Amino acid sequence: MTRSRTALTSAVALLTALAPLTAPPALAATPSATAPAVLAVSDPGFEQGGRGWEFTSGAGTATNNPHAGARLAYLDAGRDMKVSQTVTATGRGAYLVSAWIATGGPGGRYALRVNGTLAASAELPPSADYRRHTLGPVTLVPGDRLEIAFESGEGWVNADDVMVSPATAVPRVASSDPEVTAMFDWAAGKANSWVHLPGTEGPLNADERQTGGAGTGVYAPSYWAGYANRSGYYSRDTAHQLSGAAALGLHAENKAMLRAFASSATAEHAYYPVWALNFDNRTYLSIDYRRPDLFVREVPAVFELVQKAEEAYRWTGDRSYLDDPALWEFYRHATEEFVALHDGRKDNGSRVRVAEGTGKGIFQGVASYNEQSDEPLTEAGDAIGSQYQAYRAMASLARAKGDTGLAADFARRARELKRYFNSEWSGTGSGADMVRGYTTDGKPLTGWGKENSWFMPMKGIVDPGARREAYLDYIEEQTAGAGRPDNIEALTYLPDTFFANGRPDAAWAWMRHVYAERDVQHVNSRQGTNGDYPEVSFALVGQTVQGLLGVTPDAPARALSTQSRLPADMEWLAIEDLRIGDSVFALRHDGTHRSTLTHASGAGVHTWEARFPGAGRTVTVDGAVRPSTTKVVDGTAYTVVRVKVAPGRTVTAEAR
C-alpha cells in the first residue's frame, strides 16, 4: 500500500501560476573544474512512470503519496520486492546518492551495489513522513555499473526524488567530547549531499505549489540553500551557508552562486540581487520573482553577499573575486549606488547613509530578515549591521586589488557608520531598551526583533563594553523563553552571535540544541525534518571550523589565524584535512592554552597567527619561549605569536 502525499507535489502547480510576467535575462554559469563525470539517473522523480527503473511484483509507481511532482515509487509490505535502476559510469568520480523515503514499518532497505557487490546500505526506520537518506561515497571508473535499489520490509515503502552529488573530501574532526565528533560527521555528510553534480538535468521552478517544476534545465555548480522542496538557492541562506561550504571545499559552487546573484543586481532591479535562483544559475526562481519591479528582496542580503565574497576570497586566494567584472561591479554598486538609491526616508545626517526598506512587504523590499513581523520598518538592526560589514569587506577587497585610496575610503565609511550607530542610531538605552529599528514614520523600536536584534552584535557593529554585554544577556533571555523563533533556520544564527562576542559556552549550547532538533518535523511540514533544512548542516560545519576552532583563513597572504573557543567542558578538539587555498592543514586545540598546527601539504610557507585569550602571557613554540604581542580584537585582548610553518611541519604553541 502507499500513503497520502506530502510536500513537493503541490509545489509544481504553484510555480506555474507565479511564472515571471517578463522573462529574466540569462546569466553566465561558472563551470566546475573538479566535478566528477555526470552520473545520470533516468527518471529520478518517477514522473515518467519509472522509465529506466525495474520493478518486481508488488512494486511500481503511484500518484497518491509523492514527495514531489505527481508520482512516486512504491513497494508493498512483504518480502523480496524491489525497485532498482542500474547506471553505467562514463567517467571517474566519487558520488553520494540521496533519496526521499517514507515507510509504513521497519525492515525496508536502501542500497547501492557496484558491479553486483554491495557498496552501501541503510536499514529504513519506520517513518510515515518523507525523510532524506544518503548513501556513499562510492567511487566509480568508466564501465562500472551502479545499482540503486529500494527493497521491501514489514511495511510499505515509498521512494522519490533520487539525487546524485559529487563526494567531496571533507575534513575529519576528533574530540574529547564525542558529541561534537558525531555532530560534525553528520553535518559534513548531510551538507555534501545537497551539492549538485554539474551537468545533471533537473526541474526548474519547483516549489510547494508546483512540486514537479515548470520545465527542466541543466544544473550548474550549486548546492541547496533554502527549502528542500524548492529547486533553488536563496541569497540569505547562501550567505549563511558559505563558510561551511568553504570548509568543505565547495569553492566552485560558492563562486558560481555568488556570481549569479551579482549578475542579477542590475539597475533595472535598483541594484538588488534577486532573492533566489534555480540550480542552473540562470533562471530566477519564479515563486519569488514576478517582474523587475515585483520580486522578493531584503536589504541585509545585499550587504551579506559582499561580505561573503570577501570571505570566499580569503578561503581560496582566487583573484577572480577581484578581477571578475560582474563580481567587482556588484561590490561597488551594493556599497555605493544601492545605498544612495535606498536612503531618504530617515535623516541620518550628512556623514553617513543607511540603506532602507519600504516597509511594504517582501515583494516591495524590506529592511529586515524578520519576515514574521508586521512592523513597517524602514531601517533595521540587521541591515545596518550587514552594511557595516560590507563596507569593511569592500575595504579589504580594494586593498587586495591594490586600490589603497578606495580601501581607505571604505574603512573610513565603516568607522563612521559604527560611530553613528553607537552614538545616535541605537539610542542610549541598554538591553531591552536598545533601539533595533525605525518605522517608516521615524519611530524608534526597542524590545525583541529576532534577526534585527541578534544581527547587531553578530555583525560587530555594537561597541564592546557593558552595553553590548547587557544586550547579549537580553538575547539569551529572549531565546530561552517566549522570544525563541519557531523555525530552526533562525536559531542557526545564535552560535555565530555568541562565538563572535566571546561566549563560547552559549554558542556551543545552541549548536547542541540545533543538532538535537534535527529529526523534529520542521514548522513548515512540506520542508521535512529540521535536519533536512540545508542551512542546519552547513551552519554546524562552519560553526565548528570558524567558531569552536576559531580558524580565520587568509589564502592570498598564505596565512591563517586561530583562537580556541572551546566551551569549558570540552578538553580538546582537532580537525584534519582542512583546505585553505592550495594547502591542507590539521589543527588541534587543548583547552584555550595550547594549539598545534600541521601544514600537511601545500606549495609554500604559511604564517600562523596563534591567539590566546588575555594580554601579556608567555608563549612557547615547540617548548622554546618566543616573542609575543598583545592584539585587541573587538574589545578583547589576546596574546599573539606568529610562526612560519612550512609544508610537512608541525608546530605547537602554548601560552602560560
Secondary structure by P-SEA (a helix, b strand, c coil): cccccccccaaaaaaaaaccccccbbbbbbbbcccccccccccccccccccccccccccccccccccccccbbbbccccccccbbbbbbcccccbbbbbbbbbccccccccccccccccccccccccccbbbbbbccccccccbbbbbbbbbccbbbbbcbbbbbcccbbbbbbcccaaaaaaaaaaaaaaaaacccccbbbbcccccccccccbbbbbcccccccccccccccaaaaaaaaaaaaaacaaaaaaaaaaaaaaacccccccccccccccccccccccccccccbbbbbaaaaaaaaaaaaaaaaacccccccccaaaaaaaaaaacaaaaaacccccccccbbbbbccccccccccccccccccccccccaaaaaaaaaaaaaaaaaaaaacaaaaaaaaaaaaaaaaaaaaaccccccccccccccccccccccccccaaaaaaacccccccccaaaaaaaaaaaaaaaccccccccccccaaaaaaaacccaaaaaaaaaaaaaacccccccccccccccaaaaaaaaaaaaacccccccccccccbbbbbbbcccccccccccccccccccbbbbbccccbbbbbcccccbbbbbbccccccbbbbbcccbbbbbbbbbccccccbbbbbbbcccbbbbbbcc
